[in-house]
Amino acid sequence: MRTRSLLALAGTVTALTVAAAVPASADGTAVLTTGSAGGTAAAVGDTLTAPLASGTSATLYSSATGTSGVTCTSSQFTATVTGNPTAPGTATESVTGHTFDSGSCTSNVVGVLGVSGITVDNLPYTATVASDGTLTVSPASGSTIQTTVKLRTLLGTITCVYQAASLTGKTDNSDSSITFTNQQFTKASGSSLCFASGYFTAKYAPVTDAGARVYVN
């Protein structure tokens, strides 16, 4: 009996030791946290912002493998947290702003002299962030994701309107980034100088909440 009791005690101590040595699991940890992975939960209503990652550009090219189109070195998005459940799960956001500084934008399209402006229309959008790092941006029901590009030409300013049903990006906790790669837009209207399809690529980092980096769990 004594031997059995000692074995039981030893087993209990071992289990407690192992439990103490293993980092806290996702239980109780929100999908979006600030400060660190598994850190403080981002609260519903918090505002998240992110500029382009340092040294990178946002591009809208005429093909997935080409380099002809529009390039901007200054862009930022703003979103509000609308849902942040326990991980693993899917957090939700309302994308309320997505801006491009036209002064930082250039175009190498033949016949185009410069970029007058880029406007993201039909905001707000809904964004979902899954625990595996997948981010999906969707428009309101019955609407589309839409971007209006105004280009200066020898014949005056032309307006190119591009639309997409949704966008998919990937988050990375190593630098609190979101990367979009070759997300396809289709021309909805515009002159022949507006390319038929636009492929959007950009990396935004760091994503922050009141100055603290945001992580996905």
C-alpha positions as CSV (number, residue, x, y, z in Angstrom):
1,M,0.0,0.0,0.0
2,R,2.8,2.4,0.9
3,T,4.6,1.6,-2.3
4,R,1.5,2.3,-4.3
5,S,0.8,5.5,-2.4
6,L,4.4,6.7,-3.1
7,L,4.0,5.9,-6.8
8,A,0.8,7.8,-7.0
9,L,2.4,10.8,-5.3
10,A,5.3,10.6,-7.6
11,G,3.0,10.6,-10.6
12,T,1.1,13.6,-9.3
13,V,4.3,15.6,-8.8
14,T,5.5,14.7,-12.3
15,A,2.3,15.8,-13.8
16,L,2.3,19.1,-12.0
17,T,6.0,19.6,-13.0
18,V,5.2,19.0,-16.7
19,A,2.2,21.3,-16.5
20,A,4.3,24.1,-15.1
21,A,7.0,23.6,-17.7
22,V,4.6,23.8,-20.7
23,P,3.7,27.3,-21.9
24,A,0.1,28.4,-21.6
25,S,-2.1,27.1,-24.4
26,A,-4.4,29.0,-26.6
27,D,-7.2,28.4,-24.0
28,G,-8.3,31.8,-22.8
29,T,-6.1,33.6,-25.3
30,A,-7.9,35.8,-27.8
31,V,-7.2,35.6,-31.6
32,L,-5.9,39.2,-31.6
33,T,-3.5,40.2,-28.8
34,T,-1.2,43.2,-28.2
35,G,2.3,43.3,-26.9
36,S,3.1,39.6,-27.7
37,A,1.6,36.4,-28.9
38,G,-0.7,35.3,-26.1
39,G,-0.6,38.8,-24.7
40,T,-3.4,41.2,-23.8
41,A,-6.6,40.8,-25.9
42,A,-7.4,43.5,-28.3
43,A,-10.7,45.0,-27.2
44,V,-13.8,45.3,-29.4
45,G,-13.8,48.9,-30.5
46,D,-10.0,49.3,-30.6
47,T,-8.6,50.9,-33.7
48,L,-5.8,49.1,-35.6
49,T,-3.5,50.9,-38.0
50,A,-0.6,49.9,-40.3
51,P,1.5,51.7,-42.8
52,L,3.4,50.1,-45.6
53,A,6.3,48.1,-44.3
54,S,9.5,50.1,-44.3
55,G,11.3,50.1,-47.6
56,T,8.4,48.5,-49.5
57,S,5.8,49.7,-52.1
58,A,2.2,49.0,-52.9
59,T,1.8,48.0,-56.5
60,L,-1.1,47.7,-58.9
61,Y,0.4,46.0,-62.0
62,S,-1.3,45.0,-65.3
63,S,-0.3,41.3,-64.8
64,A,0.7,39.0,-62.0
65,T,4.2,38.7,-63.4
66,G,4.7,42.1,-65.0
67,T,6.0,45.4,-63.7
68,S,3.8,47.8,-65.7
69,G,1.3,49.8,-63.7
70,V,1.2,52.0,-60.6
71,T,3.6,52.0,-57.6
72,C,3.0,53.9,-54.3
73,T,5.5,54.2,-51.4
74,S,3.0,55.6,-48.9
75,S,-0.2,53.9,-47.9
76,Q,-2.1,53.1,-44.7
77,F,-5.1,51.2,-43.5
78,T,-7.3,51.7,-40.5
79,A,-9.7,49.1,-39.0
80,T,-11.9,48.7,-35.9
81,V,-12.0,45.4,-34.0
82,T,-15.6,44.2,-34.0
83,G,-15.1,40.6,-32.6
84,N,-12.2,38.9,-30.9
85,P,-13.1,35.4,-29.7
86,T,-10.8,32.9,-27.9
87,A,-8.3,31.2,-30.1
88,P,-8.4,29.1,-32.2
89,G,-11.1,31.1,-33.9
90,T,-11.7,34.0,-36.2
91,A,-11.6,37.7,-35.3
92,T,-13.6,40.3,-37.2
93,E,-12.8,43.9,-38.1
94,S,-14.4,46.8,-39.9
95,V,-12.0,48.4,-42.4
96,T,-12.8,52.0,-42.2
97,G,-9.9,53.6,-44.1
98,H,-7.4,52.6,-46.7
99,T,-5.4,55.5,-48.1
100,F,-2.7,56.1,-50.7
101,D,-0.6,59.2,-50.8
102,S,-0.8,60.2,-54.4
103,G,2.4,62.2,-54.1
104,S,4.2,59.0,-53.5
105,C,2.7,57.2,-56.5
106,T,4.2,56.9,-60.0
107,S,3.2,55.1,-63.2
108,N,5.2,53.6,-66.0
109,V,2.3,52.9,-68.2
110,V,2.9,54.2,-71.7
111,G,1.1,57.5,-72.3
112,V,0.7,58.2,-68.6
113,L,2.5,61.2,-67.1
114,G,1.6,60.7,-63.4
115,V,-0.9,59.7,-60.8
116,S,-3.4,62.3,-59.6
117,G,-5.0,60.1,-56.9
118,I,-6.0,56.7,-55.7
119,T,-9.2,56.3,-53.7
120,V,-10.6,53.2,-52.1
121,D,-14.4,53.2,-52.4
122,N,-17.4,51.5,-50.8
123,L,-15.9,51.5,-47.3
124,P,-16.3,50.1,-44.7
125,Y,-15.3,46.6,-45.6
126,T,-15.4,43.5,-43.3
127,A,-12.2,41.7,-42.5
128,T,-11.8,38.3,-40.9
129,V,-8.6,37.1,-39.3
130,A,-8.3,33.4,-38.6
131,S,-5.9,31.8,-36.1
132,D,-3.9,30.3,-39.0
133,G,-3.1,33.9,-40.1
134,T,-5.4,34.1,-43.1
135,L,-7.0,37.5,-43.5
136,T,-10.0,38.0,-45.8
137,V,-11.4,41.4,-46.8
138,S,-15.0,41.5,-48.1
139,P,-17.4,44.3,-49.1
140,A,-20.8,44.9,-47.7
141,S,-23.6,42.7,-49.2
142,G,-24.5,43.7,-52.7
143,S,-21.3,45.8,-53.0
144,T,-17.7,45.3,-54.3
145,I,-14.3,46.2,-53.2
146,Q,-13.5,49.1,-55.5
147,T,-10.5,51.4,-56.2
148,T,-10.5,54.5,-58.4
149,V,-7.2,55.5,-60.0
150,K,-6.8,58.9,-61.6
151,L,-4.0,59.2,-64.1
152,R,-2.6,62.3,-65.8
153,T,-2.1,62.0,-69.6
154,L,-1.3,64.3,-72.4
155,L,-5.0,64.4,-73.1
156,G,-6.0,65.2,-69.5
157,T,-6.9,63.2,-66.5
158,I,-8.4,59.7,-67.0
159,T,-10.3,57.7,-64.4
160,C,-9.8,54.0,-64.0
161,V,-12.2,52.0,-61.8
162,Y,-11.2,48.5,-60.6
163,Q,-13.3,46.0,-58.6
164,A,-12.7,42.8,-56.8
165,A,-15.1,40.4,-55.0
166,S,-12.7,40.0,-52.0
167,L,-9.1,40.1,-51.1
168,T,-7.0,37.6,-49.2
169,G,-3.9,38.3,-47.2
170,K,-1.5,36.6,-44.8
171,T,-0.4,37.8,-41.3
172,D,3.0,37.2,-39.8
173,N,3.7,37.6,-36.1
174,S,7.5,38.0,-36.7
175,D,6.9,41.6,-37.8
176,S,3.1,42.0,-37.1
177,S,2.5,42.3,-40.8
178,I,-0.2,41.7,-43.4
179,T,0.9,40.8,-46.9
180,F,-1.3,40.8,-50.0
181,T,0.1,39.2,-53.1
182,N,-1.2,39.6,-56.7
183,Q,-4.8,40.2,-55.6
184,Q,-6.7,40.5,-58.8
185,F,-9.0,43.5,-59.7
186,T,-10.9,43.8,-62.9
187,K,-11.5,47.1,-64.7
188,A,-15.1,48.2,-64.3
189,S,-14.7,51.4,-66.3
190,G,-12.0,53.6,-67.9
191,S,-10.2,54.5,-71.1
192,S,-8.0,52.2,-73.2
193,L,-5.0,53.5,-71.2
194,C,-6.5,51.7,-68.1
195,F,-5.2,48.2,-68.1
196,A,-7.9,45.5,-68.1
197,S,-6.8,43.8,-64.9
198,G,-4.9,45.1,-61.9
199,Y,-2.9,42.9,-59.5
200,F,-2.4,44.4,-56.1
201,T,0.6,43.6,-53.9
202,A,1.5,45.2,-50.7
203,K,2.9,44.5,-47.2
204,Y,1.6,46.5,-44.2
205,A,3.7,46.5,-41.0
206,P,3.6,46.8,-38.2
207,V,-0.1,46.5,-37.3
208,T,-0.6,48.4,-34.1
209,D,-3.3,49.0,-31.5
210,A,-2.6,52.3,-29.6
211,G,1.1,51.9,-30.5
212,A,1.4,48.3,-29.4
213,R,2.0,45.6,-32.0
214,V,-0.8,43.2,-32.8
215,Y,-0.3,39.4,-32.9
216,V,-2.5,36.6,-34.2
217,N,-3.0,33.5,-32.1
